[in-house]
Amino acid sequence: QVQLVESGGGLVQAGGSLRLSCLGSGSIFSRAAMAWYRQAPGKQRELVARIFSSGSIFYADSVKGRFTISRDNAKNTVYLQMNALKPEDTGVYYCNALSVVNYWGQGTQVTVSS
């Protein structure tokens, strides 16, 4: 059983920064591909960034150069540093762990005001 708990969301003005954290429990963390997704109101959930156990990283085009994903396997934690935030970054951000099974956190709200 894997549990993921996100934190760090909030309200920020455009151009500001936030750092999201996702604390995972369970023994698979270091082997899982970890990712952040987001879902804006009325839209489908979309992949923001993924970091594999090898360290390889993928970013959605919309966040390249502004967001940075990282992981600390010793702390079972994955981070998403978000800089130069835009109103279109607003949404619920979900942590995801992909192993044999897909695991999801409960989500944390990020609101960027213009």
Disulfide bonds with the S-S distance in Angstrom:
Cys22-Cys95 2.07
